[in-house]
Structure formats: C-alpha cells, structure tokens
C-alpha cells in the first residue's frame, strides 16, 4: 500500500471518530483556547509515554486510540486558529467535515513535500521518538503563546500543529503495519 493510501486510511479512522463525537457532543470543542488544545494533546502524549516506559496499562484506551486523539486535537487546534474565535458556536456536521478535510489536505501536502526531501525517514523512527517530538512541539507552541504569538525566526503555532498531526499519522501507519505497539 502506498504512503498516501496509508495516510488516508489512518486519517479516515480518526476522522470517523471525530465526526461521530460531533454528532454526540456538537462542537463543544469550540470553547477551547489554543492552550487548552495543547494541554489535551499533552495529556494524551504523556499517557503514551507512560505506557511506553511502564509497559503496563490499567485503562483500556490503546496507544493507537491516543494517537488518533492527538491527530484530532491537532485538527481542532488548527480549526480554532483559522476561525480565530473561541466563541461557543454550534457548527453543522457538514461544516465540521469540510473544516477537518481542509486541515488534513494541508497536512497531507506538507507530509508529501517533507517525505520527498527526507526520504520517508519516519518509517525507521521509534514510537518513542514520535511521542517525544509531539511533546517537544507542544512546548514550542506554549512558548509561542507566552510570546503572544510572536516568533523571531521560527514557524508559528500552526506549523507545529501540522507536524503533530503528521507524527500521529506516522505512528498510526506503523502501528497498522505491526512495527509499533498499538
């Protein structure tokens, strides 16, 4: 299976969950500020890291489901940045689907460009590295937020959210291939 097909399959699995939760809960995530989205991703990444280090799991949610959550919260972060308002508004499911797809289209394009230049190096990375890179990107976003969104030479919060999405997708692909624990 091609990387793009694997990418699309991993995203579709996460998107299905996201859209079903939208039907259950509406768009309650619209109230989340960027720092809250960062903290939600942080919780999931820290849980994955704890499971990786301890090797013991006491709650049923799998590592795979946590990476799907990271992917989905990355999408929420980018939607929130685009809509530039954390006002609670109930978006129609069709609008949510379009916004999600728009974010993923950009993330996939970025992945394709980087994949060309890096030669799919991610395929040889450990799951622990993906987790650590997600945590690192979250710390970068927190610093950007404490700098009121200003950077001197670095990319903004959006670029970090895109990387987080792609790391989560890569982890899901490798779990699907049986190369990483799921």
N, C-alpha and C positions, 0 to 999 in steps of 0.2 A: 504494500500500500504506500502511496506517495506521502510525503510530509504534509502537503496541503490537505489531502484526504484525511490523514490522521488528525491534523489540526482542526479541521471542520467537525470531525466526529467528537473530539474532546470538547470543543466549544458547544456543540449541539446538546450534548449531555448536560452541561452546566446550564445552558440557556433554557432547556426544558424545565429544570428545577426552578429557575428564576421566574419564568412565566407562570408556572403553577402557583408559586408563592405570591405572585402579583394578584392572581385570582383569589387566593385565600386572604391576603392581607391588604390588598390595594397597594398603593405606592407610599406606604408609611415611611420608607427609607428617604423620602424627600425631605424629611425634617433633619436628617443628619448633616452636620457640618463636615468639612473635609477632615478635621482632626478626629471626628468620631468614626468616619470611614477608615481612617488609618488605624485607629485603635481596634476596630473589628477585625481587620486583616491581621494586625499584630497578635490578637488572641488566637486566631487560627494558626498562624505561623509558629507561635510559641508552643501550641499544643503539638503540632507536628514535630517540632524539635524535641520536646519532652518525650514523645513516643519513640523517636529515633534513638535517643540517648538511653532511655529506661528499658526499651524493648518490651514493656508491659503496658497493656491497655485496659482500663477499667470502665470506659464508656464506649458504647457500640460504634459511634461515628468513626468511619475509616479515614485513613490518611487521604485516600482518594476523594472522599466527600469534603474534607477540609481544603484540599487544593481547588475543588470546584467552588467552594465558598470564597476562597481568595480571589479566584477569577471573577466571580460575580460581584464581589465588593469592589474589585478594581474597576469593573464596568460602572458600578454606582458612582465611584469617585469621579470618573471622567464625565459621566452624565451630569453630575452635580456641578462640576467645573464649567461645563458648557452652558447649563441653564442659569448659572450664576445667581441662584437664589435657593435658599433652603426653606422657603415657604412651603408649608404643607399644602400640596395640591394633588388631587387625585387624577393621575394621568390614565387615560384609557389604555387597555391592554395592547391595542394595535399601535399606539404611540410608543409605549414601552418597548414593544418588539422592534419598531423602527429605530429607536434610540440605541438599543442594545446592538442591533446589527450594524449601525453606523460606527459605533466604537470598535466592534470586532473587525470590521472591514479595515479600519485604520491600523489596528494592532496586527492583523494578518499581513498587511502590506509592509509594515515595519519589520516583521519577522522575516518575510521573504528577502527584503533588502539586506538585513543583517546576516541571514542564513547564507546568502551568496558570498558575502565578504568573510564570514567566519567558518564557512565550510561545514555547517552543522556540528560544530564543536560540542554543542549541548548534548548530543547523543552519547558522549563519553563522560558526561558530568555525573556526579553523585546526587542523589536526592537531598543529601545534607547540604550540598552547595546551593541548590535551588532555594532551600529553606533559608539559609544564611543570606543569600542575595536578596530575597524578599524582605527579610528583616533589615538589611542594610538600606534598601530603597525606602523603607518606611521611616528610618531615622533621617534620611535625606529630606523626605517630604516634611517631617516635623521641623527640621532646621529651616527649610524654605518658609514654612508657615510662621515660624518665630521671627523670620526676617521680613515679615509682611508680604511674602510672595516674591521678593526681590532676590535676584542672583547676580553675581558679578560676571561669571563666565560659564556657569553651569546651566544645564537644562532645567526646566521648571518642574512643578509637581506632576503635570500631565505626562511628561516623558517617563517619569518614574512609575506612574500607574500603568502605562503601556508595557514597560518592562516587567512589572509584577504580573500582569495578565499573561504575558508570553512565558515567563518562568513557570507559572501554574500550568499552562497548556503543555509545556515540555514535560513537566513532571507527570501529568496525566497520560501523555503519549507513552512515556517509558514504563509507567505502571501497567498500561494496556498491553505493552509488549512483554511484560513479565520481567523486565530488567530491574525494576524497583519495587519495593514493598508497597502494597496498596491498602 
